[in-house]
Amino acid sequence: MWAAAGVSNSQLTTELKLDRGQVRLWRERWQAATPQLATVEAQKSSDRELMALINNVLSDRARLGTSKYFSTEQAVQIVALACESPQASDSL
């Protein structure tokens, strides 16, 4: 709404309490998706299809990140240990 009204990234940063990079990123994603959104809307697609596309545009992208530190088995063991009383733990 504000972006469409011509509000600058600096103003959006202040209003939304976001980092300037975040505002730029989301604005660029929306702008890049505009032709596809217009096509879907022009084709009189269902509201469900349009909402799915909007959700896709607004969804955060997958990140590389780091690999898991714990295997699933290790995570289960950690949770089980955390649920034990300290007296029942062999680690003392």
VOTI-179261 format. One record per atom (N, C-alpha, C): residue in three letters; chain; atom name; x, y, z. Coordinates in Angstrom, 3 decimals. Layout:
VOTI-179261
     r   c    a          u          v          w
   ALA   A   CA          X          Y          Z
...
This chain:
VOTI-179261
     r   c    a          u          v          w
   MET   A    N      0.832     -1.171      0.000
   MET   A   CA      0.000      0.000      0.000
   MET   A    C      0.886      1.247      0.000
   TRP   A    N      1.807      1.342      0.974
   TRP   A   CA      2.673      2.513      1.025
   TRP   A    C      3.615      2.544     -0.174
   ALA   A    N      4.156      1.385     -0.522
   ALA   A   CA      5.074      1.331     -1.656
   ALA   A    C      4.356      1.773     -2.931
   ALA   A    N      3.130      1.318     -3.121
   ALA   A   CA      2.352      1.692     -4.304
   ALA   A    C      2.041      3.185     -4.311
   ALA   A    N      1.999      3.777     -3.118
   ALA   A   CA      1.718      5.208     -3.012
   ALA   A    C      2.976      6.047     -3.188
   GLY   A    N      4.121      5.381     -3.434
   GLY   A   CA      5.353      6.117     -3.695
   GLY   A    C      6.192      6.413     -2.467
   VAL   A    N      5.875      5.762     -1.349
   VAL   A   CA      6.664      5.968     -0.132
   VAL   A    C      8.057      5.384     -0.361
   SER   A    N      9.076      6.118      0.021
   SER   A   CA     10.460      5.696     -0.213
   SER   A    C     10.854      4.537      0.708
   ASN   A    N     11.928      3.850      0.324
   ASN   A   CA     12.447      2.764      1.162
   ASN   A    C     12.852      3.283      2.533
   SER   A    N     13.425      4.477      2.587
   SER   A   CA     13.825      5.060      3.876
   SER   A    C     12.615      5.276      4.771
   GLN   A    N     11.540      5.786      4.206
   GLN   A   CA     10.321      5.992      4.987
   GLN   A    C      9.726      4.658      5.434
   LEU   A    N      9.730      3.675      4.528
   LEU   A   CA      9.214      2.355      4.890
   LEU   A    C     10.047      1.737      6.002
   THR   A    N     11.359      1.928      5.934
   THR   A   CA     12.255      1.417      6.969
   THR   A    C     11.845      1.966      8.328
   THR   A    N     11.581      3.245      8.384
   THR   A   CA     11.186      3.887      9.637
   THR   A    C      9.812      3.419     10.090
   GLU   A    N      8.849      3.437      9.186
   GLU   A   CA      7.468      3.080      9.528
   GLU   A    C      7.334      1.618      9.972
   LEU   A    N      8.026      0.731      9.265
   LEU   A   CA      7.884     -0.705      9.530
   LEU   A    C      8.916     -1.246     10.508
   LYS   A    N      9.867     -0.383     10.907
   LYS   A   CA     10.938     -0.780     11.817
   LYS   A    C     11.704     -1.990     11.274
   LEU   A    N     12.055     -1.877      9.999
   LEU   A   CA     12.826     -2.913      9.316
   LEU   A    C     14.147     -2.327      8.854
   ASP   A    N     15.071     -3.201      8.574
   ASP   A   CA     16.349     -2.823      7.988
   ASP   A    C     16.112     -2.386      6.538
   ARG   A    N     16.880     -1.434      6.069
   ARG   A   CA     16.713     -0.941      4.686
   ARG   A    C     16.862     -2.080      3.676
   GLY   A    N     17.785     -3.004      3.937
   GLY   A   CA     17.975     -4.152      3.053
   GLY   A    C     16.739     -5.034      2.977
   GLN   A    N     16.050     -5.191      4.114
   GLN   A   CA     14.820     -5.989      4.127
   GLN   A    C     13.739     -5.345      3.285
   VAL   A    N     13.590     -4.034      3.432
   VAL   A   CA     12.579     -3.312      2.654
   VAL   A    C     12.889     -3.442      1.162
   ARG   A    N     14.149     -3.253      0.810
   ARG   A   CA     14.548     -3.347     -0.604
   ARG   A    C     14.299     -4.755     -1.139
   LEU   A    N     14.669     -5.770     -0.349
   LEU   A   CA     14.486     -7.165     -0.770
   LEU   A    C     13.027     -7.467     -1.065
   TRP   A    N     12.142     -7.126     -0.145
   TRP   A   CA     10.716     -7.445     -0.330
   TRP   A    C     10.101     -6.621     -1.448
   ARG   A    N     10.527     -5.381     -1.564
   ARG   A   CA     10.008     -4.550     -2.644
   ARG   A    C     10.439     -5.110     -3.998
   GLU   A    N     11.688     -5.540     -4.101
   GLU   A   CA     12.194     -6.122     -5.346
   GLU   A    C     11.480     -7.430     -5.679
   ARG   A    N     11.231     -8.254     -4.669
   ARG   A   CA     10.513     -9.520     -4.915
   ARG   A    C      9.113     -9.248     -5.441
   TRP   A    N      8.436     -8.300     -4.822
   TRP   A   CA      7.064     -7.991     -5.246
   TRP   A    C      7.067     -7.424     -6.654
   GLN   A    N      8.017     -6.537     -6.929
   GLN   A   CA      8.102     -5.935     -8.256
   GLN   A    C      8.403     -6.998     -9.313
   ALA   A    N      9.276     -7.933     -9.007
   ALA   A   CA      9.611     -9.000     -9.952
   ALA   A    C      8.415     -9.908    -10.214
   ALA   A    N      7.549    -10.062     -9.240
   ALA   A   CA      6.390    -10.951     -9.380
   ALA   A    C      5.183    -10.251     -9.999
   THR   A    N      5.224     -8.942    -10.129
   THR   A   CA      4.072     -8.188    -10.626
   THR   A    C      3.566     -8.678    -11.974
   PRO   A    N      4.428     -8.918    -12.966
   PRO   A   CA      3.899     -9.410    -14.253
   PRO   A    C      3.176    -10.756    -14.117
   GLN   A    N      3.739    -11.645    -13.327
   GLN   A   CA      3.105    -12.953    -13.138
   GLN   A    C      1.777    -12.804    -12.404
   LEU   A    N      1.738    -11.951    -11.394
   LEU   A   CA      0.485    -11.705    -10.672
   LEU   A    C     -0.567    -11.108    -11.598
   ALA   A    N     -0.159    -10.171    -12.449
   ALA   A   CA     -1.093     -9.544    -13.394
   ALA   A    C     -1.631    -10.560    -14.389
   THR   A    N     -0.772    -11.470    -14.842
   THR   A   CA     -1.201    -12.508    -15.782
   THR   A    C     -2.236    -13.422    -15.143
   VAL   A    N     -1.957    -13.864    -13.931
   VAL   A   CA     -2.885    -14.754    -13.226
   VAL   A    C     -4.218    -14.051    -13.006
   GLU   A    N     -4.153    -12.781    -12.638
   GLU   A   CA     -5.380    -12.030    -12.409
   GLU   A    C     -6.147    -11.807    -13.715
   ALA   A    N     -5.445    -11.521    -14.804
   ALA   A   CA     -6.081    -11.281    -16.106
   ALA   A    C     -6.739    -12.541    -16.653
   GLN   A    N     -6.186    -13.692    -16.297
   GLN   A   CA     -6.742    -14.963    -16.763
   GLN   A    C     -7.977    -15.365    -15.960
   LYS   A    N     -8.372    -14.482    -15.086
   LYS   A   CA     -9.545    -14.747    -14.228
   LYS   A    C     -9.377    -16.063    -13.467
   SER   A    N     -8.153    -16.286    -13.005
   SER   A   CA     -7.865    -17.482    -12.211
   SER   A    C     -8.647    -17.414    -10.910
   SER   A    N     -8.732    -18.534    -10.248
   SER   A   CA     -9.479    -18.575     -8.991
   SER   A    C     -8.732    -17.786     -7.915
   ASP   A    N     -9.478    -17.378     -6.910
   ASP   A   CA     -8.862    -16.685     -5.783
   ASP   A    C     -7.815    -17.570     -5.125
   ARG   A    N     -8.065    -18.865     -5.112
   ARG   A   CA     -7.121    -19.811     -4.508
   ARG   A    C     -5.773    -19.779     -5.239
   GLU   A    N     -5.828    -19.760     -6.581
   GLU   A   CA     -4.589    -19.714     -7.370
   GLU   A    C     -3.841    -18.400     -7.149
   LEU   A    N     -4.585    -17.304     -7.125
   LEU   A   CA     -3.973    -16.004     -6.912
   LEU   A    C     -3.347    -15.924     -5.517
   MET   A    N     -4.065    -16.406     -4.513
   MET   A   CA     -3.535    -16.389     -3.148
   MET   A    C     -2.311    -17.288     -3.025
   ALA   A    N     -2.301    -18.415     -3.704
   ALA   A   CA     -1.132    -19.304     -3.670
   ALA   A    C      0.083    -18.597     -4.248
   LEU   A    N     -0.114    -17.861     -5.332
   LEU   A   CA      0.984    -17.127     -5.942
   LEU   A    C      1.456    -16.011     -5.015
   ILE   A    N      0.539    -15.289     -4.427
   ILE   A   CA      0.898    -14.219     -3.485
   ILE   A    C      1.667    -14.798     -2.310
   ASN   A    N      1.194    -15.913     -1.760
   ASN   A   CA      1.902    -16.555     -0.644
   ASN   A    C      3.300    -16.984     -1.054
   ASN   A    N      3.435    -17.467     -2.269
   ASN   A   CA      4.751    -17.854     -2.772
   ASN   A    C      5.686    -16.646     -2.861
   VAL   A    N      5.164    -15.530     -3.347
   VAL   A   CA      5.969    -14.311     -3.466
   VAL   A    C      6.391    -13.826     -2.076
   LEU   A    N      5.478    -13.895     -1.126
   LEU   A   CA      5.755    -13.371      0.208
   LEU   A    C      6.477    -14.357      1.118
   SER   A    N      6.635    -15.592      0.684
   SER   A   CA      7.336    -16.575      1.500
   SER   A    C      8.827    -16.304      1.465
   ASP   A    N      9.447    -16.530      2.601
   ASP   A   CA     10.891    -16.351      2.669
   ASP   A    C     11.552    -17.454      1.874
   ARG   A    N     12.650    -17.152      1.251
   ARG   A   CA     13.378    -18.127      0.443
   ARG   A    C     14.186    -19.071      1.332
   ALA   A    N     14.417    -20.266      0.820
   ALA   A   CA     15.253    -21.228      1.539
   ALA   A    C     16.669    -20.671      1.635
   ARG   A    N     17.311    -20.969      2.718
   ARG   A   CA     18.665    -20.488      2.942
   ARG   A    C     19.618    -21.660      3.015
   LEU   A    N     20.851    -21.395      2.654
   LEU   A   CA     21.852    -22.446      2.725
   LEU   A    C     22.095    -22.853      4.172
   GLY   A    N     22.373    -21.903      5.019
   GLY   A   CA     22.572    -22.180      6.434
   GLY   A    C     23.677    -23.186      6.679
   THR   A    N     23.706    -23.677      7.879
   THR   A   CA     24.702    -24.681      8.241
   THR   A    C     24.032    -26.041      8.299
   SER   A    N     24.825    -27.052      8.236
   SER   A   CA     24.275    -28.398      8.333
   SER   A    C     23.837    -28.659      9.774
   LYS   A    N     23.060    -29.698      9.949
   LYS   A   CA     22.589    -30.051     11.286
   LYS   A    C     23.777    -30.389     12.172
   TYR   A    N     23.677    -29.958     13.400
   TYR   A   CA     24.722    -30.292     14.353
   TYR   A    C     24.460    -31.651     14.994
   PHE   A    N     23.186    -32.018     15.083
   PHE   A   CA     22.808    -33.269     15.728
   PHE   A    C     21.989    -34.116     14.761
   SER   A    N     22.196    -35.408     14.824
   SER   A   CA     21.363    -36.313     14.040
   SER   A    C     19.998    -36.398     14.714
   THR   A    N     19.042    -36.983     14.032
   THR   A   CA     17.713    -37.155     14.616
   THR   A    C     17.804    -37.997     15.886
   GLU   A    N     18.598    -39.048     15.830
   GLU   A   CA     18.758    -39.913     17.008
   GLU   A    C     19.354    -39.130     18.179
   GLN   A    N     20.342    -38.303     17.908
   GLN   A   CA     20.948    -37.497     18.963
   GLN   A    C     19.940    -36.501     19.536
   ALA   A    N     19.139    -35.885     18.681
   ALA   A   CA     18.128    -34.932     19.146
   ALA   A    C     17.123    -35.616     20.051
   VAL   A    N     16.711    -36.833     19.702
   VAL   A   CA     15.780    -37.597     20.535
   VAL   A    C     16.413    -37.898     21.892
   GLN   A    N     17.683    -38.270     21.895
   GLN   A   CA     18.386    -38.546     23.151
   GLN   A    C     18.491    -37.293     24.016
   ILE   A    N     18.734    -36.149     23.388
   ILE   A   CA     18.822    -34.887     24.134
   ILE   A    C     17.485    -34.558     24.777
   VAL   A    N     16.407    -34.709     24.035
   VAL   A   CA     15.076    -34.428     24.577
   VAL   A    C     14.765    -35.396     25.718
   ALA   A    N     15.086    -36.668     25.537
   ALA   A   CA     14.837    -37.652     26.593
   ALA   A    C     15.626    -37.303     27.850
   LEU   A    N     16.868    -36.904     27.685
   LEU   A   CA     17.705    -36.530     28.819
   LEU   A    C     17.147    -35.289     29.508
   ALA   A    N     16.668    -34.329     28.718
   ALA   A   CA     16.113    -33.105     29.278
   ALA   A    C     14.836    -33.370     30.072
   CYS   A    N     14.134    -34.436     29.751
   CYS   A   CA     12.893    -34.775     30.440
   CYS   A    C     13.125    -35.571     31.722
   GLU   A    N     14.350    -36.058     31.914
   GLU   A   CA     14.678    -36.813     33.127
   GLU   A    C     14.921    -35.856     34.287
   SER   A    N     14.666    -36.352     35.481
   SER   A   CA     15.042    -35.559     36.651
   SER   A    C     16.558    -35.631     36.787
   PRO   A    N     17.184    -34.635     37.346
   PRO   A   CA     18.643    -34.644     37.479
   PRO   A    C     19.147    -35.860     38.265
   GLN   A    N     18.387    -36.316     39.232
   GLN   A   CA     18.802    -37.472     40.032
   GLN   A    C     18.817    -38.752     39.202
   ALA   A    N     17.968    -38.847     38.207
   ALA   A   CA     17.878    -40.060     37.387
   ALA   A    C     18.953    -40.103     36.295
   SER   A    N     19.618    -38.986     36.093
   SER   A   CA     20.611    -38.903     35.037
   SER   A    C     21.921    -39.554     35.459
   ASP   A    N     22.534    -40.284     34.550
   ASP   A   CA     23.824    -40.930     34.830
   ASP   A    C     24.971    -39.938     34.700
   SER   A    N     24.694    -38.743     34.223
   SER   A   CA     25.775    -37.812     33.934
   SER   A    C     26.279    -37.078     35.159
   LEU   A    N     25.687    -37.300     36.315
   LEU   A   CA     26.132    -36.584     37.523
   LEU   A    C     27.250    -37.300     38.200
